[in-house]
Amino acid sequence: MSKTEMVRAYTESLLEQVLETDKVKADHDGDYPVRFQSALYYVRIDSGRRDEPVVQVFAIAVDKIEPGPLLYEALNDINAQLKFARTFWVGGQVLIEAEMPGMSLSLDGFANACHNVAHAADFFGLTLAEEFGGTTAFADEKGPELTFRMCGDPFTSPTPQHARLD
């Protein structure tokens, strides 16, 4: 078994613990989508160089957003506030991302990355979309009574915060 395969199996186990679910399932790209309020974040295992895997937690905070000096200034301000994550514009999207070395991954570090990216994408995504335009994944559905989808069936979030999407 390669390091990347070992990290994938371990990361799945950690994500199941964070989501309090029995089984997570990768999407067609091999990523694990998770909904949090108005945000959708993903967990990705990148095999890295020489099979030194990296675990990425990332969200498209805002899609279809035009770049410009004021947006870049706002992103710099956000980066000054974020700890252990970063935000940037690329290809019409504002991303928020955290990365961790796969071979030294821990539950606390992984849960913290998920929490940071999810909360930042939810809060800053809505704020940036309001100020600069663009869309967030679930802006129209934010609220405590969210319905999520898992395996094609509606369900209530397994925790008050995160839910896996299939």
Salt bridges, closest charged atoms under 4 A:
GLU12 OE1 - LYS23 NZ 3.90
ASP29 OD1 - HIS28 NE2 3.49
ASP31 OD2 - ARG44 NH2 2.82
GLU52 OE2 - LYS3 NZ 2.57
GLU97 OE2 - ARG86 NH2 2.45
GLU99 OE1 - ARG86 NH2 3.63
ASP122 OD2 - LYS142 NZ 3.14
GLU141 OE1 - ARG35 NH1 3.20
ASP166 OD1 - ARG164 NH1 2.30
